[in-house]
Amino acid sequence: MEEPASSTVMDAEALGSLSRRSRTALKRYFERRRIMGADADDAIQEVFVRLARRVGLADARNMEGYLFEAAASVAVDHFRRANSRSASRHEEFQDALHAALDASAEQIFLAREDLGVLVTALRELPAKTRNIFLLSRLEGLKYAEIGVRLGLSVSAVEKHVVKATVHLGRRMRGRGR
């Protein structure tokens, strides 16, 4: 015979009441942990989803303790996901900053031409130098990280990056623009 639902899972009314009472405190909790705006709202929602799934919570004596235990777990999960997606390197889209520019046909042609020169100049570099330069400039890796990855000293990585930068600079300046 099954137990009544009220003793195994928190009912919707009790969960809704808890949500109304604690939403502001949870918002402050997440904001102090630098989880802001829509991310904080999502984290609060996740706390209540976890509480709703937790069996035996309806009988808990220290509901606030369970609430903030769940919030701490949600915060840890948030930062794990953010770290794995390199979220700190992402920038939120803002129309004022990222709106498409109206470029003339000539500007588009010149930009494509410059890109072609840059790609050709990159291909002229030795493979190792090109790889190190791309890891530094495109992937954003620190010289020490590149050194560990490729088994090189930091000074060797620096020399390759300087060599690539000088070569690319000369090729681009030779364009006359």
Secondary structure, DSSP 8 states (H G I E B T S, - for coil): ----HHHHB--HHHHHHHHHHHHHHHHHHHHHTT--HHHHHHHHHHHHHHHHH-BTGGG-S-HHHHHHHHHHHHHHHHHHHHHHTTGGG-----HHHH------HHHHHHHHHHHHHHHHHHHHS-HHHHHHHHHHHTS---HHHHHHHHT--HHHHHHHHHHHHHHHHHHHHTT--
